[in-house]
């Protein structure tokens, strides 16, 4: 799941990606598995392993020029 960058008040929440994996077999959890709570790869109820990737960019300071 990718969440696009957005401005909240005076702060910027960066673009980030969340990847869920089954703790039993390590395979990525899809939407159907997420709602059912059962991994279709190994058949076990999946315990969540969550990976978050942050996409970082530079933001020029307000009023500054290069």
C-alpha positions in Angstrom: 0.0 0.0 0.0 1.5 3.4 -1.0 0.4 6.5 0.8 1.2 9.7 -1.2 2.8 12.7 0.5 0.5 15.3 1.9 0.7 18.5 3.9 -1.0 18.5 7.3 -1.0 22.0 8.8 2.6 23.2 8.8 4.1 19.7 8.5 4.6 17.4 5.5 3.8 13.7 5.8 6.2 12.1 3.3 5.2 9.5 0.7 5.5 6.0 2.2 4.8 2.4 1.4 3.6 -0.2 3.9 4.2 -3.9 3.2 2.6 -6.6 5.3 4.0 -10.1 5.5 2.8 -13.3 7.1 4.9 -14.1 10.2 4.7 -17.8 9.6 5.9 -18.1 6.0 7.2 -14.6 5.1 5.0 -14.1 2.1 3.3 -10.7 1.4 -0.3 -10.4 2.6 -2.8 -9.3 0.0 -6.2 -7.5 0.6 -8.2 -10.8 0.8 -5.8 -12.3 3.3 -5.8 -9.1 5.3 -9.6 -9.2 5.7 -9.8 -13.0 6.3 -6.9 -13.2 8.7 -5.7 -16.4 7.1 -2.6 -16.7 4.9 -3.5 -18.4 1.6 0.2 -19.5 1.1 0.6 -21.5 4.3 -2.9 -21.7 5.7 -1.9 -20.3 9.1 -3.5 -17.3 10.7 -1.0 -14.6 9.9 0.6 -12.5 12.5 1.7 -9.2 11.0 5.2 -8.2 10.1 5.2 -4.6 8.8 7.8 -3.0 6.7 7.6 0.8 6.0 9.6 2.5 3.3 9.8 6.3 3.4 10.3 8.2 0.2 12.4 11.2 1.0 12.8 14.4 -1.1 14.2 17.8 -0.3 11.9 20.7 0.3 13.4 24.1 -0.4 13.2 26.5 2.6 10.5 29.2 2.1 11.8 32.5 0.7 15.2 31.1 -0.1 16.7 31.0 -3.6 19.8 29.3 -4.9 
